[in-house]
């Protein structure tokens, strides 16, 4: 089939993406680990910036709510 090479290329790229992702949960002692803990140790993988923004929003809410 003429799409076999494309299918194989997509599979190879997907494997590279998975290998390039940082470990989950984050490595203990890292800043990502601190964010992960403060967010309640979510089981679903989150990117660094997503966790950072969520923590910043939580901090802002907590500071203005008191």
N, C-alpha and C positions, 0 to 999 in steps of 0.2 A: 504494500500500500504506500502511496506517496507521502502520507503524513507520519509514517513511522519515525523518520529522522527528527521531525519536529516534536513528536511525542517524547522521544528519548532525550532531546535537548531540554524540554520543560522539566522532565523528571530530574535531570542532573542539576538544573538550576534550583529546583525546590530543595534538594538535598543540601546544596551550598547555603541556602538561606537558613535552614534549620541548624547547620553546623556553626554559622556565624552568630547566632543568637547567644547572648550572655546566659549563664546558668540561671535556672529558676528552682527554688527561690534564690535570691541574690546571695553572694558569698558573704559570710559573717565578717563584720568589721568594715565593710564597704559603706559608702554613703547610700547606695541603693538599698542595702540591708536596713539601715536606719529608717529610710522612708517606708520600706515594706513593713517594718514593725509598727511604725506610727499609724499606718493605714489599716492595721488589724490583720496583717499577714494574709492577704488575699491569695487564694489558690490559683486564680486565673493569672496568666502572665500579663504584666503591664510593662510598658516602656518606661525608661527613666524619666523622660519629660512628662509623661502622663502622671506618674506617681508624684513628681515634683509639683506639678500644677495642682493636683488634688490636695496635697499636704499644705501648699500655700493657701488655697481656698479655705481649708479647714482651720488653719491658723488665723486667718483674717476673720473668719466667722466667730471663732472663740474669743478673739481680742475685742471685737466690737459687740459681742453679746453680753459682756460682763459690765 
